[in-house]
Amino acid sequence: MLMRYSKRVESVSLSGIRKMFELAGENAISLGLGEPDFDTPLHIREAAQKAIEEGLTHYTVNKGIPELRGAISRKLQEDNNIEADPESIIVTVGASEALFMCMQALVDEGDHVLVPDPGFLSYAACVKLSGGIPVPIKLEESTEFRTTPESVLESLTDNTKAIVLNSPSNPTGGVMSKEDVKGLAEIADDHDIVLISDEIYEKIIYDEKHYSPGSYSENVVTINGFSKAYAMTGFRVGYTAASPELTEELLKVHQYTTACATSISQSAALAALEGPQDCVGEMVTEFKNRRDLLLKRLKELGIDCPTPKGAFYAFPEVPESEKFVKDALKRDVITVHGSSFGGYGRDNIRLSYATSQENINEAMDRLEDLKIV
């Protein structure tokens, strides 16, 4: 029987990151996966347990429990200077659903969406799944892998419907400046284009300050969540904040795909926002120590790497990058080739330092004979 599949789905490839794990041996050290290796803080886990014990195991309202949306609204005001009414916030099944919702609500067949390149692989995939055309914004080491107004204007077309921003960035660790963010907000207003701002790594930032375009323009969907800052990847809870008009369209997609985020996870997310925040600071401090160790060990291998300003990834350029990734895998070290993040990353590799300092040292020891002269 000949099966006919959607051309939109056929145009999308499965994650190259996941493929690396399928090839790895039992003793492999992963410098590949984008997930904090810390346990979810105890008070958050206890909130989830309490929700189960109290029978909070049923559907919630589509947008999410009012208490959580109220807490998110306060967080956006205090941390990001974004005025977001709780009714303009949707709690989602992770930031991934939030991104998918945006593309389905905004993009028609043939519309262009600008995506960072190198950038998170889901951006281009979600554009294609919506029938749109992803257009790369070339990010360069010379500008610290920042998405700048200049780089966006070079990629802008008459068919551009939206622009995806990600700061701090996966895979580069680049952080946009205040001037970058304000300039992009002006472009969005001047051209009536929506900025889709993925701020999932907002809290994991070193010696810099995070700026949100939603504080400068109403033509913005702010996407954030709890996976990275609170080590809650398995809880699958994120959110969108947008104008009331756009929120109504996003809600249609949300209603007919997931109905609501998990009730138990929403209770845990509320505890994350309202509970002690020292757990976040402690995790970020350790990530910074790991970053510095990884950069030092890479330098000993002859690999120069721009210093990541946020997130937990390094993105060095490596000679014969594809061969390096394969040779590393033979030594039971998982890395990710830069082409997984777009054509402009093909000379690079991504290394995640969301693993212990002991693992980082061991991984670098295993790669010692790959030293680049």
KELO-610039 format. One record per residue (C-alpha): x, y, z; residue number from 1; residue in three letters. Coordinates in pm, whole numbers, m for minus. Example, Ala and Ser with C-alpha at 12.3 -4.5 7.8 and 13.67 -1.06 7.14 Angstrom:
residues 2
+--------+--------+--------+-----+---------+
!     xx !     yy !     zz ! num ! residuo !
+--------+--------+--------+-----+---------+
!   1230 !   m450 !    780 !   1 !     ALA !
!   1367 !   m106 !    714 !   2 !     SER !
+--------+--------+--------+-----+---------+
***
This chain:
residues 373
+--------+--------+--------+-----+---------+
!     xx !     yy !     zz ! num ! residuo !
+--------+--------+--------+-----+---------+
!      0 !      0 !      0 !   1 !     MET !
!    141 !    337 !   m104 !   2 !     LEU !
!    115 !    588 !    180 !   3 !     MET !
!     88 !    957 !     99 !   4 !     ARG !
!    217 !   1187 !    365 !   5 !     TYR !
!    185 !   1559 !    422 !   6 !     SER !
!    451 !   1744 !    222 !   7 !     LYS !
!    493 !   1979 !    519 !   8 !     ARG !
!    585 !   1690 !    747 !   9 !     VAL !
!    804 !   1522 !    488 !  10 !     GLU !
!   1003 !   1845 !    456 !  11 !     SER !
!   1112 !   1820 !    820 !  12 !     VAL !
!   1393 !   1592 !    943 !  13 !     SER !
!   1415 !   1428 !   1282 !  14 !     LEU !
!   1656 !   1587 !   1527 !  15 !     SER !
!   2022 !   1532 !   1450 !  16 !     GLY !
!   2090 !   1575 !   1821 !  17 !     ILE !
!   1886 !   1268 !   1913 !  18 !     ARG !
!   2054 !   1060 !   1645 !  19 !     LYS !
!   2388 !   1105 !   1820 !  20 !     MET !
!   2255 !    940 !   2134 !  21 !     PHE !
!   2141 !    636 !   1939 !  22 !     GLU !
!   2500 !    584 !   1821 !  23 !     LEU !
!   2663 !    627 !   2161 !  24 !     ALA !
!   2810 !    349 !   2374 !  25 !     GLY !
!   2716 !    263 !   2732 !  26 !     GLU !
!   3009 !    457 !   2878 !  27 !     ASN !
!   2960 !    767 !   2668 !  28 !     ALA !
!   2986 !   1112 !   2822 !  29 !     ILE !
!   2726 !   1342 !   2677 !  30 !     SER !
!   2818 !   1697 !   2588 !  31 !     LEU !
!   2514 !   1696 !   2361 !  32 !     GLY !
!   2184 !   1731 !   2540 !  33 !     LEU !
!   2032 !   2067 !   2637 !  34 !     GLY !
!   1901 !   1974 !   2979 !  35 !     GLU !
!   2016 !   2084 !   3326 !  36 !     PRO !
!   2160 !   1785 !   3511 !  37 !     ASP !
!   2044 !   1918 !   3849 !  38 !     PHE !
!   1751 !   1774 !   4040 !  39 !     ASP !
!   1433 !   1980 !   4040 !  40 !     THR !
!   1442 !   2179 !   4370 !  41 !     PRO !
!   1272 !   2001 !   4658 !  42 !     LEU !
!   1002 !   2261 !   4723 !  43 !     HIS !
!    887 !   2232 !   4361 !  44 !     ILE !
!    872 !   1853 !   4376 !  45 !     ARG !
!    680 !   1874 !   4701 !  46 !     GLU !
!    426 !   2106 !   4539 !  47 !     ALA !
!    368 !   1847 !   4267 !  48 !     ALA !
!    323 !   1573 !   4525 !  49 !     GLN !
!     81 !   1790 !   4722 !  50 !     LYS !
!   m123 !   1855 !   4407 !  51 !     ALA !
!   m163 !   1481 !   4355 !  52 !     ILE !
!   m254 !   1420 !   4718 !  53 !     GLU !
!   m517 !   1694 !   4708 !  54 !     GLU !
!   m669 !   1555 !   4391 !  55 !     GLY !
!   m566 !   1838 !   4159 !  56 !     LEU !
!   m548 !   1589 !   3874 !  57 !     THR !
!   m819 !   1710 !   3638 !  58 !     HIS !
!   m845 !   1954 !   3349 !  59 !     TYR !
!   m776 !   2318 !   3424 !  60 !     THR !
!   m914 !   2615 !   3232 !  61 !     VAL !
!   m755 !   2629 !   2887 !  62 !     ASN !
!   m528 !   2924 !   2959 !  63 !     LYS !
!   m400 !   2774 !   3285 !  64 !     GLY !
!   m486 !   2813 !   3652 !  65 !     ILE !
!   m551 !   3177 !   3745 !  66 !     PRO !
!   m300 !   3169 !   4032 !  67 !     GLU !
!    m17 !   3069 !   3800 !  68 !     LEU !
!   m109 !   3321 !   3532 !  69 !     ARG !
!   m120 !   3589 !   3800 !  70 !     GLY !
!    227 !   3489 !   3920 !  71 !     ALA !
!    360 !   3493 !   3563 !  72 !     ILE !
!    210 !   3839 !   3511 !  73 !     SER !
!    390 !   3968 !   3820 !  74 !     ARG !
!    713 !   3802 !   3713 !  75 !     LYS !
!    698 !   3963 !   3369 !  76 !     LEU !
!    641 !   4305 !   3524 !  77 !     GLN !
!    918 !   4272 !   3784 !  78 !     GLU !
!   1183 !   4096 !   3576 !  79 !     ASP !
!   1112 !   4209 !   3221 !  80 !     ASN !
!    915 !   4534 !   3245 !  81 !     ASN !
!    635 !   4373 !   3043 !  82 !     ILE !
!    275 !   4466 !   3118 !  83 !     GLU !
!     83 !   4141 !   3065 !  84 !     ALA !
!   m267 !   4092 !   3197 !  85 !     ASP !
!   m321 !   3735 !   3324 !  86 !     PRO !
!   m591 !   3697 !   3058 !  87 !     GLU !
!   m324 !   3757 !   2791 !  88 !     SER !
!   m111 !   3470 !   2920 !  89 !     ILE !
!   m146 !   3105 !   2814 !  90 !     ILE !
!     24 !   2826 !   3009 !  91 !     VAL !
!    155 !   2574 !   2758 !  92 !     THR !
!    306 !   2227 !   2741 !  93 !     VAL !
!    659 !   2359 !   2751 !  94 !     GLY !
!    805 !   2637 !   2539 !  95 !     ALA !
!    791 !   2390 !   2248 !  96 !     SER !
!    412 !   2402 !   2231 !  97 !     GLU !
!    426 !   2779 !   2265 !  98 !     ALA !
!    651 !   2802 !   1960 !  99 !     LEU !
!    429 !   2567 !   1759 ! 100 !     PHE !
!    120 !   2771 !   1855 ! 101 !     MET !
!    281 !   3092 !   1733 ! 102 !     CYS !
!    362 !   2950 !   1391 ! 103 !     MET !
!     17 !   2799 !   1346 ! 104 !     GLN !
!   m157 !   3120 !   1452 ! 105 !     ALA !
!     60 !   3363 !   1255 ! 106 !     LEU !
!    191 !   3194 !    941 ! 107 !     VAL !
!      8 !   3124 !    617 ! 108 !     ASP !
!    132 !   2918 !    323 ! 109 !     GLU !
!    437 !   3086 !    171 ! 110 !     GLY !
!    491 !   3342 !    448 ! 111 !     ASP !
!    852 !   3408 !    546 ! 112 !     HIS !
!    970 !   3376 !    905 ! 113 !     VAL !
!   1320 !   3492 !    993 ! 114 !     LEU !
!   1504 !   3247 !   1217 ! 115 !     VAL !
!   1852 !   3272 !   1371 ! 116 !     PRO !
!   2120 !   3064 !   1199 ! 117 !     ASP !
!   2285 !   2901 !   1382 ! 118 !     PRO !
!   1972 !   2859 !   1592 ! 119 !     GLY !
!   1758 !   2604 !   1770 ! 120 !     PHE !
!   1649 !   2343 !   1518 ! 121 !     LEU !
!   1279 !   2358 !   1615 ! 122 !     SER !
!   1241 !   2711 !   1479 ! 123 !     TYR !
!   1277 !   2623 !   1111 ! 124 !     ALA !
!   1088 !   2296 !   1159 ! 125 !     ALA !
!    785 !   2468 !   1312 ! 126 !     CYS !
!    783 !   2724 !   1032 ! 127 !     VAL !
!    778 !   2444 !    773 ! 128 !     LYS !
!    503 !   2258 !    961 ! 129 !     LEU !
!    291 !   2573 !    937 ! 130 !     SER !
!    344 !   2597 !    560 ! 131 !     GLY !
!    582 !   2890 !    592 ! 132 !     GLY !
!    935 !   2939 !    465 ! 133 !     ILE !
!   1218 !   2981 !    716 ! 134 !     PRO !
!   1465 !   3253 !    615 ! 135 !     VAL !
!   1801 !   3245 !    796 ! 136 !     PRO !
!   1942 !   3539 !    989 ! 137 !     ILE !
!   2317 !   3488 !    964 ! 138 !     LYS !
!   2477 !   3507 !   1309 ! 139 !     LEU !
!   2852 !   3555 !   1319 ! 140 !     GLU !
!   3125 !   3518 !   1577 ! 141 !     GLU !
!   3242 !   3871 !   1496 ! 142 !     SER !
!   2920 !   4005 !   1652 ! 143 !     THR !
!   2922 !   3749 !   1937 ! 144 !     GLU !
!   2649 !   3547 !   1764 ! 145 !     PHE !
!   2395 !   3819 !   1850 ! 146 !     ARG !
!   2085 !   3883 !   1642 ! 147 !     THR !
!   2137 !   4247 !   1549 ! 148 !     THR !
!   1907 !   4492 !   1370 ! 149 !     PRO !
!   2157 !   4501 !   1085 ! 150 !     GLU !
!   2152 !   4124 !   1037 ! 151 !     SER !
!   1771 !   4121 !   1044 ! 152 !     VAL !
!   1740 !   4399 !    787 ! 153 !     LEU !
!   1969 !   4203 !    554 ! 154 !     GLU !
!   1729 !   3907 !    570 ! 155 !     SER !
!   1399 !   4097 !    567 ! 156 !     LEU !
!   1167 !   4034 !    271 ! 157 !     THR !
!    833 !   4171 !    159 ! 158 !     ASP !
!    677 !   3842 !    271 ! 159 !     ASN !
!    822 !   3845 !    623 ! 160 !     THR !
!    548 !   3772 !    878 ! 161 !     LYS !
!    751 !   3711 !   1193 ! 162 !     ALA !
!   1102 !   3709 !   1336 ! 163 !     ILE !
!   1223 !   3456 !   1591 ! 164 !     VAL !
!   1461 !   3582 !   1859 ! 165 !     LEU !
!   1647 !   3372 !   2115 ! 166 !     ASN !
!   1859 !   3533 !   2385 ! 167 !     SER !
!   2051 !   3378 !   2552 ! 168 !     PRO !
!   2094 !   3156 !   2251 ! 169 !     SER !
!   2094 !   2786 !   2185 ! 170 !     ASN !
!   2342 !   2679 !   2043 ! 171 !     PRO !
!   2585 !   2970 !   2072 ! 172 !     THR !
!   2532 !   3120 !   2418 ! 173 !     GLY !
!   2507 !   3463 !   2254 ! 174 !     GLY !
!   2322 !   3739 !   2443 ! 175 !     VAL !
!   2155 !   4034 !   2271 ! 176 !     MET !
!   2233 !   4384 !   2396 ! 177 !     SER !
!   1976 !   4643 !   2498 ! 178 !     LYS !
!   2046 !   4830 !   2174 ! 179 !     GLU !
!   1986 !   4512 !   1973 ! 180 !     ASP !
!   1653 !   4449 !   2141 ! 181 !     VAL !
!   1529 !   4807 !   2110 ! 182 !     LYS !
!   1635 !   4821 !   1745 ! 183 !     GLY !
!   1450 !   4499 !   1664 ! 184 !     LEU !
!   1139 !   4624 !   1841 ! 185 !     ALA !
!   1150 !   4932 !   1619 ! 186 !     GLU !
!   1180 !   4714 !   1308 ! 187 !     ILE !
!    878 !   4512 !   1421 ! 188 !     ALA !
!    671 !   4827 !   1467 ! 189 !     ASP !
!    789 !   4992 !   1145 ! 190 !     ASP !
!    714 !   4685 !    931 ! 191 !     HIS !
!    417 !   4546 !   1129 ! 192 !     ASP !
!    603 !   4222 !   1194 ! 193 !     ILE !
!    563 !   4003 !   1503 ! 194 !     VAL !
!    868 !   3922 !   1713 ! 195 !     LEU !
!    855 !   3574 !   1864 ! 196 !     ILE !
!   1094 !   3604 !   2157 ! 197 !     SER !
!   1212 !   3271 !   2302 ! 198 !     ASP !
!   1347 !   3362 !   2646 ! 199 !     GLU !
!   1373 !   3013 !   2796 ! 200 !     ILE !
!   1738 !   3068 !   2898 ! 201 !     TYR !
!   1669 !   3412 !   3045 ! 202 !     GLU !
!   1788 !   3324 !   3397 ! 203 !     LYS !
!   2104 !   3144 !   3282 ! 204 !     ILE !
!   2314 !   3447 !   3198 ! 205 !     ILE !
!   2664 !   3552 !   3307 ! 206 !     TYR !
!   2792 !   3906 !   3364 ! 207 !     ASP !
!   2522 !   4045 !   3135 ! 208 !     GLU !
!   2162 !   4164 !   3168 ! 209 !     LYS !
!   1864 !   4019 !   2986 ! 210 !     HIS !
!   1636 !   4252 !   2788 ! 211 !     TYR !
!   1292 !   4157 !   2658 ! 212 !     SER !
!   1154 !   4306 !   2336 ! 213 !     PRO !
!    807 !   4289 !   2492 ! 214 !     GLY !
!    904 !   4587 !   2707 ! 215 !     SER !
!    953 !   4799 !   2394 ! 216 !     TYR !
!    679 !   4685 !   2156 ! 217 !     SER !
!    333 !   4529 !   2154 ! 218 !     GLU !
!    417 !   4335 !   1837 ! 219 !     ASN !
!    579 !   4062 !   2046 ! 220 !     VAL !
!    495 !   3716 !   2170 ! 221 !     VAL !
!    710 !   3643 !   2475 ! 222 !     THR !
!    780 !   3271 !   2520 ! 223 !     ILE !
!    928 !   3142 !   2842 ! 224 !     ASN !
!    902 !   2848 !   3076 ! 225 !     GLY !
!   1042 !   2657 !   3369 ! 226 !     PHE !
!   1251 !   2380 !   3211 ! 227 !     SER !
!   1592 !   2545 !   3216 ! 228 !     LYS !
!   1586 !   2789 !   3509 ! 229 !     ALA !
!   1432 !   2542 !   3754 ! 230 !     TYR !
!   1555 !   2210 !   3605 ! 231 !     ALA !
!   1194 !   2113 !   3530 ! 232 !     MET !
!   1229 !   1970 !   3178 ! 233 !     THR !
!   1007 !   1670 !   3250 ! 234 !     GLY !
!    724 !   1883 !   3387 ! 235 !     PHE !
!    664 !   2028 !   3040 ! 236 !     ARG !
!    531 !   2369 !   3134 ! 237 !     VAL !
!    589 !   2703 !   2961 ! 238 !     GLY !
!    385 !   3008 !   2864 ! 239 !     TYR !
!    313 !   3280 !   2613 ! 240 !     THR !
!    239 !   3645 !   2678 ! 241 !     ALA !
!     98 !   3855 !   2394 ! 242 !     ALA !
!   m160 !   4117 !   2306 ! 243 !     SER !
!   m524 !   4023 !   2380 ! 244 !     PRO !
!   m600 !   3992 !   2008 ! 245 !     GLU !
!   m310 !   3760 !   1935 ! 246 !     LEU !
!   m369 !   3561 !   2253 ! 247 !     THR !
!   m718 !   3477 !   2130 ! 248 !     GLU !
!   m573 !   3328 !   1811 ! 249 !     GLU !
!   m303 !   3140 !   2002 ! 250 !     LEU !
!   m571 !   3002 !   2232 ! 251 !     LEU !
!   m752 !   2843 !   1938 ! 252 !     LYS !
!   m443 !   2638 !   1853 ! 253 !     VAL !
!   m385 !   2553 !   2219 ! 254 !     HIS !
!   m747 !   2441 !   2273 ! 255 !     GLN !
!   m749 !   2204 !   1978 ! 256 !     TYR !
!   m405 !   2051 !   2036 ! 257 !     THR !
!   m359 !   2011 !   2412 ! 258 !     THR !
!   m663 !   2172 !   2585 ! 259 !     ALA !
!   m451 !   2263 !   2887 ! 260 !     CYS !
!   m112 !   2209 !   3043 ! 261 !     ALA !
!    m87 !   1937 !   3307 ! 262 !     THR !
!   m258 !   2043 !   3629 ! 263 !     SER !
!     17 !   1892 !   3846 ! 264 !     ILE !
!    291 !   2069 !   3652 ! 265 !     SER !
!    107 !   2398 !   3685 ! 266 !     GLN !
!    107 !   2362 !   4063 ! 267 !     SER !
!    480 !   2291 !   4053 ! 268 !     ALA !
!    540 !   2596 !   3830 ! 269 !     ALA !
!    350 !   2817 !   4074 ! 270 !     LEU !
!    577 !   2696 !   4354 ! 271 !     ALA !
!    881 !   2767 !   4136 ! 272 !     ALA !
!    780 !   3132 !   4090 ! 273 !     LEU !
!    659 !   3196 !   4443 ! 274 !     GLU !
!    922 !   2994 !   4629 ! 275 !     GLY !
!   1288 !   3068 !   4710 ! 276 !     PRO !
!   1502 !   3166 !   4411 ! 277 !     GLN !
!   1845 !   3087 !   4554 ! 278 !     ASP !
!   1832 !   2751 !   4374 ! 279 !     CYS !
!   1849 !   2936 !   4042 ! 280 !     VAL !
!   2150 !   3142 !   4146 ! 281 !     GLY !
!   2336 !   2837 !   4273 ! 282 !     GLU !
!   2278 !   2652 !   3947 ! 283 !     MET !
!   2392 !   2948 !   3735 ! 284 !     VAL !
!   2708 !   2985 !   3944 ! 285 !     THR !
!   2793 !   2620 !   3882 ! 286 !     GLU !
!   2720 !   2656 !   3510 ! 287 !     PHE !
!   2963 !   2947 !   3495 ! 288 !     LYS !
!   3233 !   2742 !   3666 ! 289 !     ASN !
!   3174 !   2461 !   3417 ! 290 !     ARG !
!   3187 !   2705 !   3126 ! 291 !     ARG !
!   3524 !   2838 !   3240 ! 292 !     ASP !
!   3658 !   2484 !   3283 ! 293 !     LEU !
!   3539 !   2377 !   2938 ! 294 !     LEU !
!   3691 !   2682 !   2770 ! 295 !     LEU !
!   4021 !   2616 !   2947 ! 296 !     LYS !
!   4028 !   2251 !   2841 ! 297 !     ARG !
!   3929 !   2336 !   2483 ! 298 !     LEU !
!   4215 !   2583 !   2465 ! 299 !     LYS !
!   4452 !   2308 !   2575 ! 300 !     GLU !
!   4326 !   2106 !   2276 ! 301 !     LEU !
!   4408 !   2399 !   2049 ! 302 !     GLY !
!   4043 !   2499 !   2006 ! 303 !     ILE !
!   3963 !   2868 !   2047 ! 304 !     ASP !
!   3605 !   2927 !   2151 ! 305 !     CYS !
!   3411 !   3252 !   2192 ! 306 !     PRO !
!   3301 !   3294 !   2551 ! 307 !     THR !
!   2930 !   3211 !   2590 ! 308 !     PRO !
!   2744 !   3491 !   2767 ! 309 !     LYS !
!   2448 !   3273 !   2863 ! 310 !     GLY !
!   2273 !   2935 !   2837 ! 311 !     ALA !
!   2501 !   2631 !   2881 ! 312 !     PHE !
!   2653 !   2575 !   2538 ! 313 !     TYR !
!   2986 !   2642 !   2371 ! 314 !     ALA !
!   2998 !   2671 !   1992 ! 315 !     PHE !
!   3358 !   2664 !   1871 ! 316 !     PRO !
!   3472 !   2648 !   1511 ! 317 !     GLU !
!   3668 !   2328 !   1457 ! 318 !     VAL !
!   3867 !   2220 !   1147 ! 319 !     PRO !
!   3702 !   1924 !    976 ! 320 !     GLU !
!   3411 !   1957 !   1213 ! 321 !     SER !
!   3218 !   1653 !   1089 ! 322 !     GLU !
!   3523 !   1431 !   1131 ! 323 !     LYS !
!   3582 !   1574 !   1479 ! 324 !     PHE !
!   3229 !   1483 !   1589 ! 325 !     VAL !
!   3269 !   1128 !   1453 ! 326 !     LYS !
!   3612 !   1086 !   1612 ! 327 !     ASP !
!   3480 !   1214 !   1944 ! 328 !     ALA !
!   3198 !    961 !   1930 ! 329 !     LEU !
!   3450 !    680 !   1877 ! 330 !     LYS !
!   3601 !    793 !   2208 ! 331 !     ARG !
!   3257 !    783 !   2374 ! 332 !     ASP !
!   3214 !   1162 !   2383 ! 333 !     VAL !
!   2888 !   1292 !   2238 ! 334 !     ILE !
!   2900 !   1632 !   2068 ! 335 !     THR !
!   2665 !   1782 !   1810 ! 336 !     VAL !
!   2766 !   1901 !   1466 ! 337 !     HIS !
!   2684 !   2264 !   1401 ! 338 !     GLY !
!   2488 !   2188 !   1086 ! 339 !     SER !
!   2207 !   2063 !   1311 ! 340 !     SER !
!   2146 !   2430 !   1385 ! 341 !     PHE !
!   2155 !   2567 !   1031 ! 342 !     GLY !
!   2383 !   2605 !    734 ! 343 !     GLY !
!   2593 !   2878 !    891 ! 344 !     TYR !
!   2692 !   2646 !   1175 ! 345 !     GLY !
!   2848 !   2381 !    952 ! 346 !     ARG !
!   3206 !   2462 !   1058 ! 347 !     ASP !
!   3124 !   2447 !   1428 ! 348 !     ASN !
!   3033 !   2196 !   1695 ! 349 !     ILE !
!   2805 !   2242 !   1995 ! 350 !     ARG !
!   2920 !   2133 !   2338 ! 351 !     LEU !
!   2679 !   2136 !   2630 ! 352 !     SER !
!   2828 !   2190 !   2974 ! 353 !     TYR !
!   2510 !   2079 !   3149 ! 354 !     ALA !
!   2711 !   1801 !   3306 ! 355 !     THR !
!   2950 !   1772 !   3598 ! 356 !     SER !
!   3300 !   1916 !   3604 ! 357 !     GLN !
!   3424 !   1560 !   3650 ! 358 !     GLU !
!   3254 !   1458 !   3325 ! 359 !     ASN !
!   3389 !   1762 !   3141 ! 360 !     ILE !
!   3745 !   1678 !   3248 ! 361 !     ASN !
!   3704 !   1313 !   3156 ! 362 !     GLU !
!   3557 !   1402 !   2816 ! 363 !     ALA !
!   3847 !   1637 !   2741 ! 364 !     MET !
!   4096 !   1371 !   2850 ! 365 !     ASP !
!   3939 !   1128 !   2602 ! 366 !     ARG !
!   3978 !   1388 !   2325 ! 367 !     LEU !
!   4341 !   1464 !   2409 ! 368 !     GLU !
!   4475 !   1284 !   2101 ! 369 !     ASP !
!   4250 !   1499 !   1879 ! 370 !     LEU !
!   4451 !   1805 !   1979 ! 371 !     LYS !
!   4451 !   2064 !   1701 ! 372 !     ILE !
!   4799 !   2195 !   1626 ! 373 !     VAL !
+--------+--------+--------+-----+---------+
***
